[in-house]
């Protein structure tokens, strides 16, 4: 199952992103290590058309994070 990322989910990202290399792989150069709530919030405000999501297993435990970025014609 997937669901929208919520501000309270930040701790999940914080635990997953444990070094600069992982952050670069997950986000490119949009964020600086260590990742912070303020960076996420600033990014979301600057990119209101983009949406973050979490993948959840059958026990509702998070196992994936993703971003949908709309392209021309509003196709993700």
PyMOL commands that set and color helices and strands:
alter all, ss='L'
color gray80, all
select helices_A, chain A and resi 7-16+20-27+37-46+72-74
alter helices_A, ss='H'
color red, helices_A
select strands_A, chain A and resi 2-4+51-56+62-68
alter strands_A, ss='S'
color yellow, strands_A
deselect
rebuild
show_as cartoon
